[in-house]
Amino acid sequence: MPFPPKNAALLIVGHGSTLNPDSSAPTHRCADEIRKRGIFSEVVCAFWKEEPSMREVLYAIQSDIIYVVPNFISEGYFTREVLPRELRLDGPVTKIDGRTIYYCDPVGIHPTMTKLLLHRAGEVAPGVPRNETSLVIVGHGTSLNEQSRKAIESQVALIREGGHGFAEVLDAYMEEAPLVNDWDKLSAAANVVVVPFFIADGLHSYQDIPVLLGIESELSAAASQSDVFRQNPHHLRGRNLYYSSAIGTDPLMVDVILDQVRDMTAKHGTLNIEHPTSNIEVEVEVEVEVPEQDFVIGQVSCHHGPEHGWMLHHRADLANDPALKKYASATDAREIALYDDAGNFRALKTAPTLKRGWILQLANDDEVRLALDFIYPGALGLLRHFQNGTLHPVHLRETLGRQTGMYRFANTISDDDAQRLVACECDAKTKCLRRITWHLNETQPLHLLGPDKLPPDSPATNDLPLICVEACTHLVSAAREIARANHAAKQQNKS
C-alpha cells in the first residue's frame, strides 16, 4: 500500500485534559514511537484541552504535506465539527497557502481495532479459556453521539462473527442500556473480561467504570497513580472479573495510526493534486530554528555545554549545581513540564510554575527544538512567525464566537467582563507567561494589560518571548463560567 513521502508531517490530534496527563499520554506515546521510526519529517501532537492547540500547531509545522489523524474512538461531534473547524479544514484534502493537509478518519473506526481488542483481551486474562469467558466492550453511551455506540456494536459483531472462541461478546455503556453496572446479569460465563473502548485512561476508565463494576467503592486516584488495572482478577458477584486499561493505550495503536495514513494515501495520493484553496492565512516559509547563541525562553535557560551540545535548566537554577537531576533525552522534557514543585499537574505549560532542580543535556539543535516543544509546545514556531510578520492573531470575540456545544454561550459576556477576564486569567506573574498579540475585537485593544503581557517591539535575541496568537481553552472556559453566572443572575432577578 502506498505511503507518504518522508518530507510529510504527521499531526496526531487528541482530546487532552486540564486535570491530569493520562488523557494525552497515549497520543504522546504513539508520536514518540512513530518519530523513532523516521517515517515522517515531523511528528507533532495537538489537543482540544492541552497544548499546543489545533489553532497554534500549524505555525509549528514546516512540512508542505501534513497528515492529520484524529486519535478519537469514533466519528462524531469532535471529528466532524470541532477538529475541522479548529484546523480550518474544508474536507478530506485542504490546500493552505501551498501546503496540503490530509484529514484521515479517526483511529477507532479502522478495521484493525478488532485486532487490538482481541490482543487486549488476551493480555488482561492470559491463559483463561475463551470458551469460558464473556468479553464485554464498554463505551460511554449518549444520545448526543450515536456514532460512538455504533463503533462498539460494529466491533462486537465482528468478534462474534469472526469465530474467536468467546462464550459471549457483549456491549455495555455507562449512560444507556445495556448498563455496565449490570455486567453480571448481562453475562453468563465464569470469567468476564471488560475492555473500555476509549482512547485514554481518563476519568471514565480509571474512576467511573471501576465504581460501576464494583471494583472500587468510590472514585480513585488518576490512572497513572492507581493499581486498578494491575489487580486482576477481581472476585466479584461470584465471578472472575478481568478489567483492562483503555483500548487506546495499547502499543499497537501506532499501527492503526499509520494504517489510517496509508488508507488516505491510497485514496487521495500525495502530490500534484488540485483542490480548492482555503482562505487560511498561515504562511509557512519560515524556518523554525534554534538560536545560535545562548538564550532564555520563558523559565528555561539554554546554553552550549562546556564541550559540545546544549544544556537546558530552570533559569532560577545554576547549571553547575551538583544537586540538579540530570536528563539526557529530549522526551524527558515532557516529563519535566508535567508537574510543578508541589506535584500539581500543569495543564497550562506557559504558566510560571515550571519546576526547578533539573538539567537537560542534549546533543544538537534538533533535540533542543523537540525538548522546547515539550516544555512550551509550539513556542519557537509562533515566535518565528511573529518575528517574520506572518503571525495572524485571532481576536477574542472571533474565538468566542465560533464556539459550539457547551461553550456556545461564552461570547455573551460583556466587553467590560472580557477585559477584566483577560487581565485576571492571563496575568504573567500568576497565570501565564505568554505575550498577547490579539485584541478584544477588530477595533478594541485589551486596555487592562501591563507591559509584561504585550509583545516587545523588537525581541531580544537572547531572551525570547512566549507568543500568544489566540485565547486558549482555559480562557474560553472561564468566559463560559462568567456567561453562565450572568445568565443565572438575570433569571433570578426576573423571578
Secondary structure, 3 states (H helix, E strand, C coil): CCCCCCCEEEEEEECCCCCCCCCCHHHHHHHHHHHHHCCCCEEEEEECCCCCEHHHHHHHCCCCEEEEEECCCCCCHHHHHHHHHHHCCCCCEEEECCEEEEECCCHHHCCCHHHHHHHHHHHHCCCCCHHHEEEEEEECCCCCCHHHHHHHHHHHHHHHHCCCCCCEEEEEECCCCCEHHHHHHHCCCCEEEEEECCCCCCHHHHHHHHHHHCCCCCCCCCHHHCCCCCCCCEEECCEEEEECCCHHHCCCHHHHHHHHHHHHHHHHCCCCCCCCECCCCCCCCCCCCCCCCCEEECCEEEEECCCCCEEEEECCCCCCCCCCEEECCCCHHHHHHHECCCCCECCCCCCCCCCCCEEEEECCHHHHHHHHHHHCCCHHHHHHHHHCCCCCCCCHHHHHHCCCHHHCCHHHCCHHHHHHHHHHHCCCCCCCCCEECCCCCCCCCCCCCCHHHCCCCCCCCCEECCEECCCCHHHHHHHHHHHHHHHHHHHHHHC
